[in-house]
Amino acid sequence: MTMSMKRENKINLIFIIVLIAAMIPGLTILIRRKLSGQGASAVMPDVPPFAVAYNQPPPYPPGLQRIEPLAVREWVRSVVRDKIGNEIPLLSNSQGAIVSDAFFTQAVAVVQQPNNGTDLWLLIWRDAPPPSKTDPAVGRTGGDDAAVQSLEAIDVPLDVRHALQDVGYIDPPKHAWLGCYRFAGDQPPKDITLAHRTGRPVTELLHLQ
């Protein structure tokens, strides 16, 4: 009986050793994921999205609050200061940033020209297809088109992209496009239409006032 007990204990020990050896790779992967912050908690369920970024195009869950992160606003302000002029204020309204109904394009500055013209500066948050001087076509809604003065690709800093990701924008663009569009007359436009020839959206509406 003693010999039988010893043999049984030996078999149990071998089984435990084999079981532990089989579990080690899985435990190692799980521990590495936890330490790197990957994966969801086994205790807490995934937290549903509570907001979307102010410039995040659809699709996204309906009814969520739009948020303009301070880091993004300060970066856009620095783009206006560096590319347009130190004295030029960043356009905004009571809700914050002025963006189109498709949330691709942001109006950042209006500059009066001494020769009876008005420049509207737009920041187009689109990686691809890249905008060009003919795409999108920018003009007053129901009126004349603007003349393109310049169009420049702007790298979006990593911290700005992270700030957008923090409010629900999973993959914000790595580049934005700063364009200057000149309208005739000394009155700044109120309602703008952007007609895209490639990609989506086909048309954007932008209300400045």
C-alpha positions as CSV (number, residue, x, y, z in Angstrom):
1,M,0.0,0.0,0.0
2,T,2.9,2.3,0.8
3,M,4.5,1.6,-2.6
4,S,1.1,2.3,-4.3
5,M,0.8,5.6,-2.4
6,K,4.2,6.6,-3.4
7,R,3.6,5.7,-7.1
8,E,0.3,7.7,-7.0
9,N,2.0,10.7,-5.5
10,K,4.7,10.5,-8.1
11,I,2.1,10.4,-11.0
12,N,0.3,13.4,-9.4
13,L,3.5,15.4,-9.2
14,I,4.4,14.7,-12.8
15,F,0.9,15.7,-13.9
16,I,1.1,19.0,-12.0
17,I,4.6,19.7,-13.5
18,V,3.3,19.1,-17.0
19,L,0.2,21.3,-16.3
20,I,2.3,24.2,-15.0
21,A,4.6,23.9,-18.0
22,A,1.7,24.1,-20.4
23,M,0.3,27.2,-18.6
24,I,3.5,29.2,-18.6
25,P,3.4,30.5,-22.2
26,G,-0.2,31.8,-21.7
27,L,0.6,33.3,-18.4
28,T,3.7,35.0,-19.8
29,I,1.6,36.6,-22.7
30,L,-1.1,37.7,-20.3
31,I,1.4,39.4,-17.9
32,R,3.1,41.2,-20.7
33,R,-0.2,42.5,-22.0
34,K,-1.2,43.7,-18.6
35,L,2.2,45.5,-18.1
36,S,2.0,47.1,-21.5
37,G,-1.6,48.3,-20.9
38,Q,-3.0,46.3,-23.8
39,G,-6.3,44.4,-23.6
40,A,-9.4,45.0,-21.6
41,S,-9.7,44.3,-17.9
42,A,-11.2,40.8,-17.1
43,V,-13.2,42.4,-14.2
44,M,-14.4,45.7,-15.7
45,P,-16.3,45.8,-19.1
46,D,-15.2,48.1,-21.9
47,V,-16.1,51.7,-21.2
48,P,-18.5,53.0,-23.9
49,P,-17.5,56.2,-25.7
50,F,-18.6,59.4,-23.9
51,A,-17.6,62.0,-26.5
52,V,-16.3,62.6,-30.0
53,A,-13.6,65.0,-31.1
54,Y,-14.9,68.3,-32.6
55,N,-13.4,67.5,-36.0
56,Q,-14.2,63.8,-36.1
57,P,-16.2,62.8,-39.2
58,P,-18.8,60.1,-39.1
59,P,-19.4,57.3,-38.4
60,Y,-19.7,57.6,-34.7
61,P,-22.4,56.8,-32.1
62,P,-25.2,59.4,-32.1
63,G,-25.9,61.8,-29.3
64,L,-22.3,62.2,-28.1
65,Q,-20.9,65.5,-26.9
66,R,-18.3,67.1,-29.2
67,I,-15.1,68.2,-27.4
68,E,-12.3,70.5,-28.6
69,P,-9.2,69.5,-26.6
70,L,-7.2,72.4,-25.3
71,A,-4.0,71.0,-26.7
72,V,-5.5,70.9,-30.2
73,R,-6.9,74.4,-29.9
74,E,-3.5,75.8,-28.8
75,W,-1.8,74.0,-31.7
76,V,-4.2,75.4,-34.2
77,R,-3.7,78.9,-32.7
78,S,0.0,78.4,-33.1
79,V,-0.5,77.5,-36.8
80,V,-2.5,80.7,-37.3
81,R,0.2,82.7,-35.5
82,D,3.1,81.2,-37.4
83,K,1.6,80.9,-40.9
84,I,-0.8,83.9,-41.1
85,G,0.3,86.5,-38.5
86,N,0.9,87.1,-34.8
87,E,-1.9,89.6,-34.7
88,I,-4.5,87.4,-36.4
89,P,-7.1,85.9,-34.0
90,L,-8.2,82.3,-34.2
91,L,-11.8,82.2,-35.5
92,S,-14.4,80.8,-33.0
93,N,-18.0,81.1,-31.9
94,S,-20.0,80.5,-28.8
95,Q,-19.5,76.7,-29.2
96,G,-15.7,76.9,-29.8
97,A,-14.1,76.0,-33.1
98,I,-16.0,76.7,-36.4
99,V,-16.2,73.5,-38.4
100,S,-18.2,72.3,-41.3
101,D,-21.3,70.1,-41.1
102,A,-19.2,67.2,-42.3
103,F,-16.5,68.0,-39.6
104,F,-13.6,67.8,-42.1
105,T,-12.9,71.6,-42.5
106,Q,-12.3,74.2,-39.8
107,A,-12.3,78.0,-40.5
108,V,-9.3,79.5,-38.6
109,A,-9.0,83.1,-39.8
110,V,-10.4,85.9,-41.8
111,V,-8.1,88.6,-43.1
112,Q,-9.2,91.8,-44.8
113,Q,-7.0,92.9,-47.8
114,P,-6.3,96.5,-48.6
115,N,-7.3,95.9,-52.3
116,N,-11.0,95.3,-51.4
117,G,-10.7,91.5,-50.9
118,T,-11.2,89.1,-48.0
119,D,-9.0,86.0,-47.3
120,L,-10.6,83.0,-45.6
121,W,-8.1,80.6,-44.1
122,L,-9.3,77.0,-43.8
123,L,-7.7,74.0,-42.1
124,I,-8.8,70.9,-43.9
125,W,-8.4,67.8,-41.6
126,R,-7.9,65.2,-44.3
127,D,-5.1,62.9,-45.1
128,A,-6.3,61.3,-48.3
129,P,-7.1,62.1,-51.0
130,P,-4.9,65.2,-50.5
131,P,-6.6,68.5,-51.3
132,S,-5.5,70.5,-54.3
133,K,-6.0,74.0,-55.7
134,T,-9.1,72.7,-57.5
135,D,-10.3,70.2,-54.9
136,P,-12.3,71.2,-53.0
137,A,-13.8,74.2,-54.8
138,V,-14.6,76.9,-52.2
139,G,-17.2,79.6,-52.6
140,R,-20.0,81.5,-51.1
141,T,-23.1,79.4,-50.8
142,G,-25.2,80.3,-53.9
143,G,-22.5,82.9,-55.0
144,D,-19.0,83.3,-56.4
145,D,-16.1,81.0,-56.0
146,A,-13.0,82.1,-54.1
147,A,-9.5,82.3,-55.7
148,V,-7.0,79.9,-54.1
149,Q,-4.0,81.9,-52.8
150,S,-2.1,79.0,-51.2
151,L,-2.4,75.5,-50.0
152,E,0.1,73.8,-47.6
153,A,0.4,70.5,-45.9
154,I,0.8,70.8,-42.1
155,D,2.1,67.9,-40.0
156,V,-0.1,67.2,-37.0
157,P,2.1,66.6,-34.0
158,L,1.9,63.4,-32.1
159,D,0.7,65.0,-28.9
160,V,-2.2,66.7,-30.8
161,R,-3.2,63.3,-32.3
162,H,-3.1,61.8,-28.9
163,A,-5.3,64.6,-27.5
164,L,-7.9,63.8,-30.2
165,Q,-7.6,60.1,-29.5
166,D,-8.4,60.8,-25.8
167,V,-11.8,62.1,-26.8
168,G,-12.7,59.3,-29.1
169,Y,-11.0,59.9,-32.5
170,I,-9.4,56.5,-33.0
171,D,-7.2,57.4,-36.0
172,P,-6.9,61.2,-36.5
173,P,-5.1,62.4,-39.6
174,K,-1.3,62.8,-39.6
175,H,-1.6,65.8,-41.9
176,A,-3.9,68.7,-42.2
177,W,-4.0,71.3,-45.1
178,L,-3.9,75.0,-44.5
179,G,-5.5,76.9,-47.4
180,C,-6.1,80.6,-48.2
181,Y,-9.1,81.4,-50.3
182,R,-9.7,85.0,-51.5
183,F,-13.2,86.4,-51.9
184,A,-14.0,89.6,-53.8
185,G,-15.4,92.6,-51.7
186,D,-14.7,93.9,-48.3
187,Q,-17.4,91.8,-46.6
188,P,-16.3,88.4,-45.2
189,P,-18.5,85.5,-46.4
190,K,-21.1,84.1,-44.1
191,D,-22.0,80.8,-45.6
192,I,-19.4,78.7,-47.4
193,T,-19.8,75.6,-49.6
194,L,-16.9,73.2,-50.2
195,A,-17.4,71.0,-53.2
196,H,-15.1,67.9,-53.3
197,R,-14.3,66.2,-56.6
198,T,-12.6,63.2,-55.0
199,G,-13.3,61.3,-51.8
200,R,-16.0,62.1,-49.3
201,P,-17.9,64.1,-48.4
202,V,-19.1,65.4,-51.7
203,T,-20.2,68.8,-50.3
204,E,-19.5,70.6,-47.0
205,L,-21.3,73.6,-45.6
206,L,-19.5,76.0,-43.3
207,H,-21.3,78.8,-41.4
208,L,-19.1,81.6,-40.2
209,Q,-21.8,83.6,-38.5
